[in-house]
Structure formats: structure tokens, C-alpha cells
Amino acid sequence: MVSSRHEAAHRIFQERPELLAPVFRILDVPLSKEAAVEVLTPDATEIHPLERRVDSVLRVVPPDSGGFLLAIEAQGRRDPDKAVSWAYYLSYMAAKHELPALLLVVCQDKKTADWAAGPFRIGVEGWTALSVHPLVLGPGNVPVILDPEEASQDLTLAAFSALTHGRDPNAPAILKTLAQALAKADPKSRPYYSELLEIGLGNTPARDVWRKLMSVVGSYFPGRGTLVEETFLKGKAVGEAVGGARAVLRTLENRGIRASAEIRERITNCTDIKTLDHWLDRAMTVSTANELFTEDG
């Protein structure tokens, strides 16, 4: 079954192909800014009853060359069967479209990214008949964006950065940066990025942080003290406190950290949003639940 994180990692390339330019800069692969990008069907099947699929296939046509195909695969773990699969559909697509083909693998953890870089050799012992050398994006080479102004200048790259680093201890800070940038962005673009992140972060503590952040990016003029904003925030206050407490407890639970009944009661009874935010940030890194309440924990 395709996971939500798996879906979002390639969907952003299909719907925002302009992301290819900064991505290729990250990978140190030359790509003209004027290159045309076309989404092709990801179906890499033949008439025979053998079916294999890639997440996305893009045709990239720079103005000064014949172009190439880019197959994009989101990979969540090591998979020994991928070497043959990747070799198959790269070769098949290159033959079908009569264009050279590249493979881009998107990972959310460094171990998988290191593995995905290959090379994957196919043949017999002592002789390689075919080898696959994927391009890989992961936490090791995708930049962390913590400047709201930088995020505002390229929302797509900022969103992709947040997705890639969704399991990083700094994820709350990365997501807050993106939320601040979205608050100033075109209102029409907010739902897309909001939903993309919620889907892409999956069932992780970072998703709870993101949902909480999005719950307060509801005013078109945040921070202006308008009656609409005040009413909105008052109406959300109780719900935010409950949601914030749940997020803290869920983060601890997902990290395997036990919280005593006394600690759970202290968290659920807290109604101060700033305190809950502070505890949520600390819940991403502490070793014990008691360390939530100590500054040197």
C-alpha cells in the first residue's frame, strides 16, 4: 500500500515541476531554467502480464538539447528488489520514448538515502552487466529552511524541505517557518501546501505540530488585532489547549516515553498555549517525561 508520505513526496513534483530547478542545483546536475517539464503517465508496463510502476515520470526538455526522462520514486526503506525494478523501468522508458532516463529517489531518513545512492549492479559474480546510479534527495542534502523570508521566496522548496526533514528534531522550527511564510502568501495557495504537508507528514509528531500551526493561520491579517482575529482566536483557545496537550502526550507516546498519571494530568490541565508549545518542542528531544519541565533536561 502506498503511504501518505510516499504519495506527497512525488505529488509535489507532478503539481509543482518548478521545484526541479532548485532540486537539480542541490544535486549539482545542470538544468536550464527555461526547460519545459511535462508529466507523463507513470505506467511502465508492457503488453505482457508483467507490471511495474514508478511514482512519477517527467519529460524534461531544455531549449538547447533533446531532453530526458526523469523517473521519481519515494522510498521509505531499504528494498533489495528495487535494483532490478529500477533497472527495468529505466531501460523500458528509455526504449519506449527514445530518450535517456534518470532516476530520482526521495528519502526521509539518512540510512535509506545512503542505501538508495547505490550503485546497484546486476549480473553474475565478477561481471556487471548493468548498473543503476540513482540521484538521491534526503535529509543529508536538502537544505533546512528556518528563515521565513527565504521560505516566502520559494514556498515549494520550503514545503519540500519540511517534508524531507519531517523526522528531524528541528521539525517544529522548520514547520513554524513555513507556517509564517504561508501566513503572508496568496490565500489561494494556503490550502494546497497545508494539505500537502498534512498528508506528507503522515502519522508523526510533526503532523500534530503542523495541524496546530495551521489552526491559527486562519486570519487574512494575522497580528493586526482585528475583531475578526480576536473572535477567531478566542473561539480557538480552548480547542488549541486540548489539541496542544494531546500533541505533547502523543509525541511522548510515539517516541516510547512513558508519562505517569501525574504528568499526564499536569499536561492536560494546562491552558497556556505558550507553555504547551514549549513542552511540545521539548517532547521531540527529551529522554524522560520529567525533562519536559526542566530547562536543563
C-alpha positions in Angstrom: 0.0 0.0 0.0 1.3 3.5 -0.9 1.8 5.6 2.3 0.6 9.2 2.6 4.3 10.3 2.9 5.1 8.3 -0.3 2.2 10.0 -2.2 3.2 13.5 -1.2 6.8 13.1 -2.0 6.2 12.6 -5.7 2.9 14.6 -6.0 4.7 17.8 -5.3 6.9 17.2 -8.4 3.9 16.4 -10.5 2.0 19.5 -9.5 4.9 21.9 -8.9 7.5 21.0 -11.6 9.3 24.3 -11.0 10.8 22.6 -8.0 13.1 20.7 -10.4 15.3 23.7 -10.8 16.4 24.1 -7.2 16.5 20.3 -6.7 18.9 19.9 -9.6 21.1 22.6 -8.1 21.2 20.6 -4.9 22.2 17.5 -6.9 24.8 19.5 -8.9 23.2 18.4 -12.1 22.9 21.2 -14.8 19.3 22.1 -15.9 18.3 25.1 -17.8 15.7 27.4 -16.1 13.8 27.6 -19.4 13.4 23.8 -19.6 9.9 22.6 -20.3 8.5 19.9 -18.0 5.7 17.6 -19.0 4.1 14.9 -16.7 3.9 11.5 -18.4 1.9 8.5 -17.3 3.8 6.6 -14.6 2.7 3.3 -16.1 5.8 1.5 -17.3 4.1 -1.7 -18.4 4.3 -3.8 -21.5 1.6 -5.9 -23.2 3.0 -8.9 -21.3 1.5 -9.7 -17.9 4.4 -8.0 -16.1 3.6 -4.8 -14.4 5.8 -2.3 -12.6 5.1 1.3 -11.8 7.1 4.4 -10.9 5.6 7.2 -8.8 6.1 9.9 -11.4 7.6 10.3 -14.8 8.5 13.7 -16.1 9.8 14.6 -19.6 12.3 17.5 -19.2 13.1 19.4 -22.4 15.8 22.1 -22.1 15.8 24.6 -25.0 19.3 23.6 -26.1 19.0 19.8 -26.1 16.8 16.8 -26.9 15.7 16.4 -23.3 15.5 13.4 -21.0 13.1 11.5 -18.8 13.1 11.7 -15.0 11.5 8.9 -13.0 10.8 9.8 -9.4 10.4 7.3 -6.7 9.7 7.9 -3.0 11.5 5.3 -0.9 10.8 4.7 2.8 13.1 1.8 3.5 15.7 -0.5 2.0 14.3 -2.9 -0.5 16.6 -5.5 -2.2 14.1 -6.0 -5.0 14.4 -2.3 -6.2 17.6 -2.8 -8.1 16.0 -5.0 -10.7 12.8 -2.9 -10.8 14.6 0.3 -11.2 16.9 -1.1 -13.9 13.8 -2.5 -15.7 11.7 0.6 -16.0 14.6 3.0 -16.7 15.6 0.8 -19.6 12.0 0.3 -20.7 11.1 4.0 -20.6 14.3 5.0 -22.4 13.4 2.5 -25.2 9.8 3.5 -25.4 10.3 7.2 -25.5 13.7 7.1 -27.2 15.2 9.5 -24.6 17.8 9.0 -21.9 16.3 8.4 -18.5 17.4 9.3 -14.9 16.0 8.1 -11.6 15.4 10.4 -8.6 14.8 8.7 -5.3 13.3 10.8 -2.4 14.0 9.6 1.1 13.1 10.9 4.6 15.9 9.3 6.6 19.7 9.2 6.0 20.1 5.5 6.2 17.7 4.9 3.4 19.2 7.7 1.4 22.7 6.3 1.7 21.5 2.9 0.5 19.4 4.4 -2.4 22.5 6.1 -3.8 23.8 2.7 -4.9 25.3 1.9 -7.3 23.2 -1.3 -7.9 24.9 -3.8 -10.0 23.2 -6.5 -12.0 25.0 -9.5 -13.4 27.0 -12.5 -12.2 29.8 -12.6 -9.7 32.9 -11.0 -11.3 31.0 -9.3 -14.1 28.5 -6.4 -14.0 26.1 -6.4 -17.0 24.1 -3.4 -15.9 24.4 -0.9 -13.1 21.9 1.7 -11.7 23.1 5.0 -10.3 20.1 6.9 -8.8 20.1 10.6 -7.9 19.0 10.8 -4.3 17.4 13.5 -2.2 17.3 13.2 1.6 18.0 14.9 4.9 21.7 15.0 4.0 21.4 17.3 1.0 18.0 19.0 1.1 18.5 22.4 2.9 16.8 23.2 6.2 14.9 26.4 5.8 14.5 28.4 9.0 14.2 31.9 7.6 10.5 33.0 6.9 11.7 35.4 4.2 13.6 32.7 2.4 10.6 30.4 2.7 8.3 33.1 1.3 10.5 33.5 -1.8 10.2 29.8 -2.7 7.2 28.2 -0.9 7.5 25.0 -3.0 11.1 24.4 -1.9 10.3 25.3 1.7 7.4 22.8 1.7 9.6 20.1 0.2 12.3 20.8 2.8 9.7 20.5 5.5 8.5 17.1 4.1 12.1 15.8 3.8 13.0 16.8 7.4 9.7 15.7 8.9 11.5 13.3 11.3 14.2 15.7 12.3 14.4 17.0 15.9 14.2 20.5 14.4 10.9 19.7 12.6 8.8 22.1 14.8 11.1 25.0 13.9 11.1 24.1 10.2 7.3 23.9 10.2 6.8 27.1 12.1 9.0 28.9 9.5 6.8 27.5 6.7 3.6 28.5 8.5 4.9 32.1 8.9 5.6 32.2 5.2 2.2 30.8 4.3 0.5 33.5 6.5 1.9 36.1 4.2 1.3 34.1 1.0 -1.6 34.2 -1.5 -4.6 32.8 0.3 -5.3 30.6 -2.6 -2.0 28.7 -2.2 -2.5 28.0 1.5 -4.9 25.0 1.2 -2.6 23.3 -1.2 0.5 23.5 1.0 -1.5 22.9 4.2 -3.0 19.7 2.8 0.3 18.6 1.2 2.2 18.8 4.5 -0.6 17.1 6.5 -0.6 14.2 4.0 3.1 14.0 3.6 4.0 14.1 7.3 1.8 11.1 7.9 1.2 9.7 11.4 4.1 11.5 13.0 4.5 14.0 15.9 5.4 16.6 13.2 1.9 16.2 11.7 0.4 17.2 15.1 2.6 20.3 15.2 1.6 21.2 11.6 -2.1 20.8 12.3 -1.8 23.1 15.3 0.1 25.7 13.4 -2.5 25.7 10.6 -5.3 26.1 13.1 -4.1 29.7 13.8 -3.3 30.7 10.2 -6.9 31.5 9.7 -6.9 35.3 9.7 -6.1 37.1 6.4 -4.5 39.8 8.6 -2.7 37.9 11.4 -1.3 40.0 14.2 -3.4 43.1 13.4 -5.7 42.8 16.4 -8.9 43.0 14.3 -12.2 41.9 15.8 -12.4 39.0 13.4 -9.0 37.8 14.5 -9.8 38.3 18.2 -13.0 36.4 17.9 -11.3 33.7 15.9 -8.5 33.3 18.5 -10.9 33.3 21.5 -13.0 30.6 19.9 -10.0 28.5 19.2 -8.3 29.0 22.6 -9.9 26.0 24.4 -9.6 23.7 21.4 -6.0 24.7 20.9 -5.2 23.9 24.5 -6.8 20.5 24.3 -5.1 19.8 20.9 -1.8 21.1 22.3 -1.9 18.8 25.3 -2.8 15.8 23.1 0.1 16.6 20.7 2.5 16.6 23.7 1.3 13.3 25.0 1.1 11.7 21.5 4.7 12.8 20.8 5.9 11.2 24.0 4.0 8.1 23.2 5.3 7.8 19.7 8.8 8.2 21.0 8.3 5.4 23.5 8.5 7.7 26.5 6.1 6.8 29.4 4.2 9.6 31.1 2.9 9.0 34.7 -0.7 9.8 35.6 0.5 12.8 37.5 2.4 14.2 34.4 -0.5 13.4 32.1 -2.8 15.3 34.4 -0.4 18.3 34.5 -0.2 18.4 30.7 -4.0 18.0 30.1 -4.9 20.6 32.7 -2.6 23.3 31.2 -4.4 26.0 29.3 -1.4 28.3 28.5 -0.7 27.9 24.8 2.9 29.1 25.0 3.7 26.6 27.8 2.2 23.8 25.7 4.2 24.9 22.7 7.3 24.8 24.8 6.5 21.4 26.0 5.8 20.2 22.5 9.1 21.4 21.3 10.9 19.7 24.1 8.9 16.5 23.7 10.7 15.9 20.4 14.1 15.6 22.1 13.7 14.7 25.9 14.7 11.3 27.2 12.1 11.2 30.0 8.7 12.9 30.5 10.0 14.7 33.6 12.5 16.6 31.4 9.6 18.5 29.8 9.5 20.7 32.9 13.3 21.2 33.5 15.2 23.8 31.4 18.4 21.7 31.5 16.7 18.4 30.6 
